[in-house]
Amino acid sequence: MESVSMEMVQQVYKATSAFLQHEMYVMANQMRIAAVSIRC
């Protein structure tokens, strides 16, 4: 299960790295926090 959740975290980080600069600090940050919290 942990490998699946870690893969999801990596995919979220990869997807959010393409966001525009101002989106990075709002939407991307929230998505990353959510992905990491699911992993826990």
PDBQT receptor file of N, H, CA, C and O in Angstrom, charges set to zero:
ATOM      1  N   MET A   1       0.828  -1.202   0.000  1.00  0.00    +0.000 N 
ATOM      2  CA  MET A   1       0.000   0.000   0.000  1.00  0.00    +0.000 C 
ATOM      3  C   MET A   1       0.865   1.257   0.000  1.00  0.00    +0.000 C 
ATOM      4  O   MET A   1       0.539   2.239  -0.667  1.00  0.00    +0.000 OA
ATOM      5  N   GLU A   2       1.967   1.226   0.747  1.00  0.00    +0.000 N 
ATOM      6  H   GLU A   2       2.232   0.428   1.289  1.00  0.00    +0.000 HD
ATOM      7  CA  GLU A   2       2.814   2.414   0.821  1.00  0.00    +0.000 C 
ATOM      8  C   GLU A   2       3.410   2.767  -0.534  1.00  0.00    +0.000 C 
ATOM      9  O   GLU A   2       3.538   3.948  -0.859  1.00  0.00    +0.000 OA
ATOM     10  N   SER A   3       3.775   1.773  -1.327  1.00  0.00    +0.000 N 
ATOM     11  H   SER A   3       3.671   0.814  -1.064  1.00  0.00    +0.000 HD
ATOM     12  CA  SER A   3       4.355   2.074  -2.637  1.00  0.00    +0.000 C 
ATOM     13  C   SER A   3       3.332   2.738  -3.553  1.00  0.00    +0.000 C 
ATOM     14  O   SER A   3       3.693   3.594  -4.361  1.00  0.00    +0.000 OA
ATOM     15  N   VAL A   4       2.071   2.358  -3.437  1.00  0.00    +0.000 N 
ATOM     16  H   VAL A   4       1.779   1.663  -2.780  1.00  0.00    +0.000 HD
ATOM     17  CA  VAL A   4       1.014   2.980  -4.237  1.00  0.00    +0.000 C 
ATOM     18  C   VAL A   4       0.823   4.429  -3.810  1.00  0.00    +0.000 C 
ATOM     19  O   VAL A   4       0.708   5.314  -4.657  1.00  0.00    +0.000 OA
ATOM     20  N   SER A   5       0.787   4.679  -2.506  1.00  0.00    +0.000 N 
ATOM     21  H   SER A   5       0.881   3.961  -1.817  1.00  0.00    +0.000 HD
ATOM     22  CA  SER A   5       0.596   6.049  -2.027  1.00  0.00    +0.000 C 
ATOM     23  C   SER A   5       1.803   6.920  -2.354  1.00  0.00    +0.000 C 
ATOM     24  O   SER A   5       1.643   8.096  -2.682  1.00  0.00    +0.000 OA
ATOM     25  N   MET A   6       3.004   6.361  -2.269  1.00  0.00    +0.000 N 
ATOM     26  H   MET A   6       3.133   5.405  -2.003  1.00  0.00    +0.000 HD
ATOM     27  CA  MET A   6       4.202   7.134  -2.617  1.00  0.00    +0.000 C 
ATOM     28  C   MET A   6       4.205   7.470  -4.103  1.00  0.00    +0.000 C 
ATOM     29  O   MET A   6       4.614   8.566  -4.489  1.00  0.00    +0.000 OA
ATOM     30  N   GLU A   7       3.758   6.549  -4.931  1.00  0.00    +0.000 N 
ATOM     31  H   GLU A   7       3.426   5.659  -4.618  1.00  0.00    +0.000 HD
ATOM     32  CA  GLU A   7       3.648   6.802  -6.372  1.00  0.00    +0.000 C 
ATOM     33  C   GLU A   7       2.673   7.944  -6.632  1.00  0.00    +0.000 C 
ATOM     34  O   GLU A   7       2.926   8.794  -7.486  1.00  0.00    +0.000 OA
ATOM     35  N   MET A   8       1.552   7.969  -5.898  1.00  0.00    +0.000 N 
ATOM     36  H   MET A   8       1.346   7.279  -5.204  1.00  0.00    +0.000 HD
ATOM     37  CA  MET A   8       0.582   9.046  -6.056  1.00  0.00    +0.000 C 
ATOM     38  C   MET A   8       1.198  10.394  -5.672  1.00  0.00    +0.000 C 
ATOM     39  O   MET A   8       0.996  11.390  -6.366  1.00  0.00    +0.000 OA
ATOM     40  N   VAL A   9       1.943  10.425  -4.577  1.00  0.00    +0.000 N 
ATOM     41  H   VAL A   9       2.108   9.616  -4.013  1.00  0.00    +0.000 HD
ATOM     42  CA  VAL A   9       2.611  11.662  -4.159  1.00  0.00    +0.000 C 
ATOM     43  C   VAL A   9       3.553  12.140  -5.263  1.00  0.00    +0.000 C 
ATOM     44  O   VAL A   9       3.564  13.325  -5.597  1.00  0.00    +0.000 OA
ATOM     45  N   GLN A  10       4.328  11.242  -5.820  1.00  0.00    +0.000 N 
ATOM     46  H   GLN A  10       4.319  10.280  -5.548  1.00  0.00    +0.000 HD
ATOM     47  CA  GLN A  10       5.261  11.605  -6.886  1.00  0.00    +0.000 C 
ATOM     48  C   GLN A  10       4.525  12.129  -8.114  1.00  0.00    +0.000 C 
ATOM     49  O   GLN A  10       4.968  13.095  -8.735  1.00  0.00    +0.000 OA
ATOM     50  N   GLN A  11       3.412  11.506  -8.468  1.00  0.00    +0.000 N 
ATOM     51  H   GLN A  11       3.051  10.722  -7.964  1.00  0.00    +0.000 HD
ATOM     52  CA  GLN A  11       2.639  11.948  -9.626  1.00  0.00    +0.000 C 
ATOM     53  C   GLN A  11       2.033  13.329  -9.398  1.00  0.00    +0.000 C 
ATOM     54  O   GLN A  11       1.991  14.147 -10.318  1.00  0.00    +0.000 OA
ATOM     55  N   VAL A  12       1.564  13.594  -8.182  1.00  0.00    +0.000 N 
ATOM     56  H   VAL A  12       1.598  12.930  -7.435  1.00  0.00    +0.000 HD
ATOM     57  CA  VAL A  12       1.013  14.917  -7.867  1.00  0.00    +0.000 C 
ATOM     58  C   VAL A  12       2.109  15.974  -7.978  1.00  0.00    +0.000 C 
ATOM     59  O   VAL A  12       1.886  17.033  -8.564  1.00  0.00    +0.000 OA
ATOM     60  N   TYR A  13       3.278  15.701  -7.428  1.00  0.00    +0.000 N 
ATOM     61  H   TYR A  13       3.459  14.840  -6.952  1.00  0.00    +0.000 HD
ATOM     62  CA  TYR A  13       4.384  16.658  -7.529  1.00  0.00    +0.000 C 
ATOM     63  C   TYR A  13       4.766  16.893  -8.988  1.00  0.00    +0.000 C 
ATOM     64  O   TYR A  13       5.042  18.025  -9.384  1.00  0.00    +0.000 OA
ATOM     65  N   LYS A  14       4.782  15.841  -9.775  1.00  0.00    +0.000 N 
ATOM     66  H   LYS A  14       4.558  14.921  -9.453  1.00  0.00    +0.000 HD
ATOM     67  CA  LYS A  14       5.118  15.964 -11.195  1.00  0.00    +0.000 C 
ATOM     68  C   LYS A  14       4.076  16.812 -11.926  1.00  0.00    +0.000 C 
ATOM     69  O   LYS A  14       4.430  17.688 -12.715  1.00  0.00    +0.000 OA
ATOM     70  N   ALA A  15       2.805  16.557 -11.667  1.00  0.00    +0.000 N 
ATOM     71  H   ALA A  15       2.517  15.846 -11.025  1.00  0.00    +0.000 HD
ATOM     72  CA  ALA A  15       1.728  17.299 -12.332  1.00  0.00    +0.000 C 
ATOM     73  C   ALA A  15       1.722  18.763 -11.921  1.00  0.00    +0.000 C 
ATOM     74  O   ALA A  15       1.528  19.641 -12.761  1.00  0.00    +0.000 OA
ATOM     75  N   THR A  16       1.933  19.035 -10.638  1.00  0.00    +0.000 N 
ATOM     76  H   THR A  16       2.091  18.321  -9.955  1.00  0.00    +0.000 HD
ATOM     77  CA  THR A  16       1.869  20.414 -10.161  1.00  0.00    +0.000 C 
ATOM     78  C   THR A  16       3.099  21.227 -10.535  1.00  0.00    +0.000 C 
ATOM     79  O   THR A  16       3.065  22.456 -10.462  1.00  0.00    +0.000 OA
ATOM     80  N   SER A  17       4.167  20.582 -10.928  1.00  0.00    +0.000 N 
ATOM     81  H   SER A  17       4.195  19.584 -10.987  1.00  0.00    +0.000 HD
ATOM     82  CA  SER A  17       5.368  21.328 -11.314  1.00  0.00    +0.000 C 
ATOM     83  C   SER A  17       5.150  22.126 -12.595  1.00  0.00    +0.000 C 
ATOM     84  O   SER A  17       5.910  23.052 -12.880  1.00  0.00    +0.000 OA
ATOM     85  N   ALA A  18       4.128  21.782 -13.368  1.00  0.00    +0.000 N 
ATOM     86  H   ALA A  18       3.511  21.030 -13.136  1.00  0.00    +0.000 HD
ATOM     87  CA  ALA A  18       3.840  22.485 -14.620  1.00  0.00    +0.000 C 
ATOM     88  C   ALA A  18       2.868  23.653 -14.432  1.00  0.00    +0.000 C 
ATOM     89  O   ALA A  18       2.570  24.356 -15.397  1.00  0.00    +0.000 OA
ATOM     90  N   PHE A  19       2.369  23.874 -13.214  1.00  0.00    +0.000 N 
ATOM     91  H   PHE A  19       2.611  23.302 -12.430  1.00  0.00    +0.000 HD
ATOM     92  CA  PHE A  19       1.430  24.965 -12.968  1.00  0.00    +0.000 C 
ATOM     93  C   PHE A  19       2.117  26.316 -13.158  1.00  0.00    +0.000 C 
ATOM     94  O   PHE A  19       3.334  26.432 -13.010  1.00  0.00    +0.000 OA
ATOM     95  N   LEU A  20       1.331  27.322 -13.484  1.00  0.00    +0.000 N 
ATOM     96  H   LEU A  20       0.343  27.228 -13.604  1.00  0.00    +0.000 HD
ATOM     97  CA  LEU A  20       1.845  28.684 -13.560  1.00  0.00    +0.000 C 
ATOM     98  C   LEU A  20       2.336  29.121 -12.183  1.00  0.00    +0.000 C 
ATOM     99  O   LEU A  20       1.929  28.564 -11.163  1.00  0.00    +0.000 OA
ATOM    100  N   GLN A  21       3.211  30.118 -12.164  1.00  0.00    +0.000 N 
ATOM    101  H   GLN A  21       3.541  30.570 -12.993  1.00  0.00    +0.000 HD
ATOM    102  CA  GLN A  21       3.842  30.532 -10.918  1.00  0.00    +0.000 C 
ATOM    103  C   GLN A  21       2.834  30.874  -9.818  1.00  0.00    +0.000 C 
ATOM    104  O   GLN A  21       2.980  30.398  -8.693  1.00  0.00    +0.000 OA
ATOM    105  N   HIS A  22       1.820  31.684 -10.115  1.00  0.00    +0.000 N 
ATOM    106  H   HIS A  22       1.702  32.071 -11.029  1.00  0.00    +0.000 HD
ATOM    107  CA  HIS A  22       0.874  32.062  -9.060  1.00  0.00    +0.000 C 
ATOM    108  C   HIS A  22      -0.010  30.894  -8.636  1.00  0.00    +0.000 C 
ATOM    109  O   HIS A  22      -0.458  30.841  -7.491  1.00  0.00    +0.000 OA
ATOM    110  N   GLU A  23      -0.263  29.961  -9.546  1.00  0.00    +0.000 N 
ATOM    111  H   GLU A  23       0.101  30.004 -10.477  1.00  0.00    +0.000 HD
ATOM    112  CA  GLU A  23      -1.030  28.769  -9.187  1.00  0.00    +0.000 C 
ATOM    113  C   GLU A  23      -0.227  27.857  -8.267  1.00  0.00    +0.000 C 
ATOM    114  O   GLU A  23      -0.786  27.155  -7.425  1.00  0.00    +0.000 OA
ATOM    115  N   MET A  24       1.081  27.879  -8.438  1.00  0.00    +0.000 N 
ATOM    116  H   MET A  24       1.535  28.449  -9.122  1.00  0.00    +0.000 HD
ATOM    117  CA  MET A  24       1.952  27.010  -7.657  1.00  0.00    +0.000 C 
ATOM    118  C   MET A  24       1.761  27.227  -6.164  1.00  0.00    +0.000 C 
ATOM    119  O   MET A  24       1.768  26.270  -5.389  1.00  0.00    +0.000 OA
ATOM    120  N   TYR A  25       1.593  28.451  -5.769  1.00  0.00    +0.000 N 
ATOM    121  H   TYR A  25       1.588  29.227  -6.398  1.00  0.00    +0.000 HD
ATOM    122  CA  TYR A  25       1.522  28.746  -4.342  1.00  0.00    +0.000 C 
ATOM    123  C   TYR A  25       0.142  28.523  -3.758  1.00  0.00    +0.000 C 
ATOM    124  O   TYR A  25      -0.003  28.501  -2.536  1.00  0.00    +0.000 OA
ATOM    125  N   VAL A  26      -0.853  28.362  -4.570  1.00  0.00    +0.000 N 
ATOM    126  H   VAL A  26      -0.735  28.381  -5.563  1.00  0.00    +0.000 HD
ATOM    127  CA  VAL A  26      -2.212  28.183  -4.070  1.00  0.00    +0.000 C 
ATOM    128  C   VAL A  26      -2.666  26.740  -4.286  1.00  0.00    +0.000 C 
ATOM    129  O   VAL A  26      -2.692  25.947  -3.346  1.00  0.00    +0.000 OA
ATOM    130  N   MET A  27      -3.015  26.411  -5.497  1.00  0.00    +0.000 N 
ATOM    131  H   MET A  27      -2.993  27.055  -6.262  1.00  0.00    +0.000 HD
ATOM    132  CA  MET A  27      -3.576  25.101  -5.813  1.00  0.00    +0.000 C 
ATOM    133  C   MET A  27      -2.551  23.977  -5.650  1.00  0.00    +0.000 C 
ATOM    134  O   MET A  27      -2.849  22.949  -5.041  1.00  0.00    +0.000 OA
ATOM    135  N   ALA A  28      -1.361  24.165  -6.184  1.00  0.00    +0.000 N 
ATOM    136  H   ALA A  28      -1.119  25.000  -6.679  1.00  0.00    +0.000 HD
ATOM    137  CA  ALA A  28      -0.357  23.107  -6.128  1.00  0.00    +0.000 C 
ATOM    138  C   ALA A  28       0.010  22.773  -4.692  1.00  0.00    +0.000 C 
ATOM    139  O   ALA A  28       0.159  21.601  -4.345  1.00  0.00    +0.000 OA
ATOM    140  N   ASN A  29       0.154  23.775  -3.869  1.00  0.00    +0.000 N 
ATOM    141  H   ASN A  29       0.033  24.726  -4.151  1.00  0.00    +0.000 HD
ATOM    142  CA  ASN A  29       0.497  23.531  -2.475  1.00  0.00    +0.000 C 
ATOM    143  C   ASN A  29      -0.587  22.714  -1.777  1.00  0.00    +0.000 C 
ATOM    144  O   ASN A  29      -0.271  21.789  -1.029  1.00  0.00    +0.000 OA
ATOM    145  N   GLN A  30      -1.836  23.035  -2.005  1.00  0.00    +0.000 N 
ATOM    146  H   GLN A  30      -2.092  23.786  -2.613  1.00  0.00    +0.000 HD
ATOM    147  CA  GLN A  30      -2.935  22.289  -1.392  1.00  0.00    +0.000 C 
ATOM    148  C   GLN A  30      -2.974  20.845  -1.890  1.00  0.00    +0.000 C 
ATOM    149  O   GLN A  30      -3.226  19.924  -1.113  1.00  0.00    +0.000 OA
ATOM    150  N   MET A  31      -2.725  20.650  -3.185  1.00  0.00    +0.000 N 
ATOM    151  H   MET A  31      -2.521  21.398  -3.816  1.00  0.00    +0.000 HD
ATOM    152  CA  MET A  31      -2.716  19.291  -3.735  1.00  0.00    +0.000 C 
ATOM    153  C   MET A  31      -1.586  18.467  -3.135  1.00  0.00    +0.000 C 
ATOM    154  O   MET A  31      -1.761  17.288  -2.827  1.00  0.00    +0.000 OA
ATOM    155  N   ARG A  32      -0.430  19.093  -2.972  1.00  0.00    +0.000 N 
ATOM    156  H   ARG A  32      -0.287  20.050  -3.222  1.00  0.00    +0.000 HD
ATOM    157  CA  ARG A  32       0.716  18.385  -2.411  1.00  0.00    +0.000 C 
ATOM    158  C   ARG A  32       0.474  18.011  -0.952  1.00  0.00    +0.000 C 
ATOM    159  O   ARG A  32       0.791  16.897  -0.534  1.00  0.00    +0.000 OA
ATOM    160  N   ILE A  33      -0.078  18.927  -0.187  1.00  0.00    +0.000 N 
ATOM    161  H   ILE A  33      -0.335  19.832  -0.526  1.00  0.00    +0.000 HD
ATOM    162  CA  ILE A  33      -0.384  18.641   1.213  1.00  0.00    +0.000 C 
ATOM    163  C   ILE A  33      -1.380  17.485   1.305  1.00  0.00    +0.000 C 
ATOM    164  O   ILE A  33      -1.217  16.585   2.130  1.00  0.00    +0.000 OA
ATOM    165  N   ALA A  34      -2.400  17.510   0.465  1.00  0.00    +0.000 N 
ATOM    166  H   ALA A  34      -2.532  18.241  -0.205  1.00  0.00    +0.000 HD
ATOM    167  CA  ALA A  34      -3.406  16.443   0.470  1.00  0.00    +0.000 C 
ATOM    168  C   ALA A  34      -2.785  15.101   0.099  1.00  0.00    +0.000 C 
ATOM    169  O   ALA A  34      -3.084  14.085   0.726  1.00  0.00    +0.000 OA
ATOM    170  N   ALA A  35      -1.930  15.091  -0.907  1.00  0.00    +0.000 N 
ATOM    171  H   ALA A  35      -1.686  15.917  -1.416  1.00  0.00    +0.000 HD
ATOM    172  CA  ALA A  35      -1.304  13.839  -1.342  1.00  0.00    +0.000 C 
ATOM    173  C   ALA A  35      -0.436  13.248  -0.242  1.00  0.00    +0.000 C 
ATOM    174  O   ALA A  35      -0.460  12.039  -0.013  1.00  0.00    +0.000 OA
ATOM    175  N   VAL A  36       0.320  14.082   0.431  1.00  0.00    +0.000 N 
ATOM    176  H   VAL A  36       0.340  15.064   0.245  1.00  0.00    +0.000 HD
ATOM    177  CA  VAL A  36       1.184  13.598   1.506  1.00  0.00    +0.000 C 
ATOM    178  C   VAL A  36       0.350  13.116   2.688  1.00  0.00    +0.000 C 
ATOM    179  O   VAL A  36       0.698  12.116   3.315  1.00  0.00    +0.000 OA
ATOM    180  N   SER A  37      -0.744  13.806   3.004  1.00  0.00    +0.000 N 
ATOM    181  H   SER A  37      -1.027  14.619   2.494  1.00  0.00    +0.000 HD
ATOM    182  CA  SER A  37      -1.569  13.390   4.143  1.00  0.00    +0.000 C 
ATOM    183  C   SER A  37      -2.276  12.066   3.865  1.00  0.00    +0.000 C 
ATOM    184  O   SER A  37      -2.508  11.293   4.795  1.00  0.00    +0.000 OA
ATOM    185  N   ILE A  38      -2.620  11.788   2.621  1.00  0.00    +0.000 N 
ATOM    186  H   ILE A  38      -2.432  12.416   1.866  1.00  0.00    +0.000 HD
ATOM    187  CA  ILE A  38      -3.221  10.497   2.267  1.00  0.00    +0.000 C 
ATOM    188  C   ILE A  38      -2.216   9.382   2.510  1.00  0.00    +0.000 C 
ATOM    189  O   ILE A  38      -2.575   8.293   2.956  1.00  0.00    +0.000 OA
ATOM    190  N   ARG A  39      -0.959   9.664   2.213  1.00  0.00    +0.000 N 
ATOM    191  H   ARG A  39      -0.667  10.549   1.850  1.00  0.00    +0.000 HD
ATOM    192  CA  ARG A  39       0.101   8.683   2.393  1.00  0.00    +0.000 C 
ATOM    193  C   ARG A  39       0.239   8.273   3.855  1.00  0.00    +0.000 C 
ATOM    194  O   ARG A  39       0.570   7.123   4.145  1.00  0.00    +0.000 OA
ATOM    195  N   CYS A  40      -0.009   9.192   4.769  1.00  0.00    +0.000 N 
ATOM    196  H   CYS A  40      -0.278  10.126   4.533  1.00  0.00    +0.000 HD
ATOM    197  CA  CYS A  40       0.153   8.910   6.213  1.00  0.00    +0.000 C 
ATOM    198  C   CYS A  40      -0.943   8.071   6.664  1.00  0.00    +0.000 C 
ATOM    199  O   CYS A  40      -1.004   7.715   7.841  1.00  0.00    +0.000 OA
TER     200      CYS A  40
